[in-house]
Amino acid sequence: MADILPGPVCHSCGMAITKKDDFGCEANMTVMNISYCRHCYWKGQFTENITKEEMLTNIANAMKLGKKMTDEEARKMAGNMMKLLKRWKDQ
């Protein structure tokens, strides 16, 4: 995997952000947060109090959708991607 993610992507869940409306926003609702998607970050705060392990499971499950991939393969790929995401990088 490359040392950078093709962007823009959410630095919490890894989702590709393809539309302006998909970005999160700060508390004043006028400033777009370009690091996170609206599902993870809204009105200046994260939308879920989720652990790194819980997010790893969520991402791995999403990666497996429609693909022939084992749980182990999906978790490894998700873990490698999460190393590049700001929210989880130092955890």
Secondary structure, 3 states (H helix, E strand, C coil): CCCCCCCCECCCCCCECCCHHHEEECCCCCCEEEEEECCCEECCEECCCCCHHHHHHHHHHHHHCCCCCCHHHHHHHHHHHHCCCCCCCCC
